Amino acid sequence: MNKIAANIVKGFFGRLKRSGKGKNASELSWLKGKLIKHQDDEKIKLIRLNGWDIYYQRPYELLHTYQDLFEKEIYKFHTTDNNPIIIDCGSNIGISILYFKKMFPFSTVISFEPDENNFKILESNVTKNGLQNVQLHKAAVWIKDGSITFNSKGSEGSHIAEDSNGSSVKCIKLSGILQQFEKVAFLKMDIEGAEYEVMKDCAGYLYKVENLFLEYHGKATETKKLEELFSIIKTA
């Protein structure tokens, strides 16, 4: 027991020494992070971080998403617009929307999340925090309007299915959304492998996008797809 306590104290002071080096101040302490990590991943839970009430189910997803967004700020961008248009493709449970609203309270956020379980938590987080000008779509972004087969896992790993094994969900043509705006301040695309087809379909409208965050999911045998994506972005 004494050894365990010593390790906890050692880890805590080690964390203190590392804090402030290339990171924003965090409300997620080392101890709180450790406690969250060992929670169950079945029940819906509620935590307050950075002034937001956040519902979540899977503790490990909460931890790494919070750290990526609020500490590392991987979605940080600059714009001269006071009320920028932000399109969030793959919103998951909505932590990204909370980050965008903290940066730009008067922004309009257009959110897409096709996973049923994720979407319920996303709705709760938007409602609980009283967010305004947030458009929620329980749909996948795709290259057409209609429906598509979707492999729902209730987590960040949910994705459009490559075969017929899955359920049918609504899909919305992203290029049609981009067509509606003169300028989009930020386009975030984290859609678990569908980005190649969607980016090709949106190529003619990407000039409207000021800032792009694209998460690429590819196989070692598909290098040509990544090269083509770089080409599309460079042209835009």
Residue, then its C-alpha position, 0 to 999 in steps of 0.5 A: m500500500n505504501k508503494i502504491a501511495a508513493n507512486i501516486v504522489k510521484g506521478f502527481f508531482g511529475r505531472l506538475k513539473r510537466s504542466g505548462k510546457g506547450k499546453n494550455a492550462s487544463e481543468l483535467s487534473w492527473l488524479k481526475g484523469k486516473l479516476i475517469k480512466h477506470q470508470d465503466d463504459e456502459k452508463i451515461k455519465l456527466i462531468r463539468l470541464n472548462g465551463w461545460d457540462i459534458y455527458y459521455q459514455r466511454p471514459y477513454e474517448l472523453l479523455h483523449t478527445y478533451q486533451d486533443l481539443f482543449e489542451k493541444e487545441i488541434y482544431k484551433f484556427h483563425t478567422t476575421d469573422n465574428n460569426p463564422i460558419i463551421i461545418d463539423c463532419g463527425s461530431n461524435i458526442g459534441i465535444s468539438i462543438l463545445y470547443f468551437k463555441k468557446m472559441f467563437p460564441f456567435s458562430t454557426v455550427i452545422s453538425f453531422e453525426p450518423d451514429e444513433n447512440n452518439f447523436k443522443i449524447l450529442e443532443s444532450n450536450v448541446t441542450k444541457n449547455g444551452l448552445q445557440n445557432v447549432q444545426l444538428h443532423k443525424a446523418a452521414v456526409w456523403i456524395k449523394d442525398g438519401s441513405i447509405t449502409f452504416n456500421s454503428k458501434g456507438s463510438e468514434g469507430s462508427h463508419i460507412a460500411e464497405d459492404s451490406n453489413g450494417s444499418s441504413v442511415k440518412c446521408i447528405k451530400l456535403s458538396g451541396i452544403l458547401q454550395q450554399f455558402e460564400k465562405v466557410a471559416f472551418l471545415k472539420m472532416d473526421i468521417e472514418g474512411a469516407e473522406y476520400e470519396v467526399m473530398k473528391d465530390c467537394a473538390g469544386y467548392l473547397y475554395k470557399v473553405e478558409n481552414l480545413f481539418l481532415e483526418y485520413h483513414g487509409k491502408a498501406t496499399e492505398t497510397k494513391k488515394l492520399e496523393e490524390l487528396f493532397s492534390i485536391i487540397k493543393t489545387a483548392 
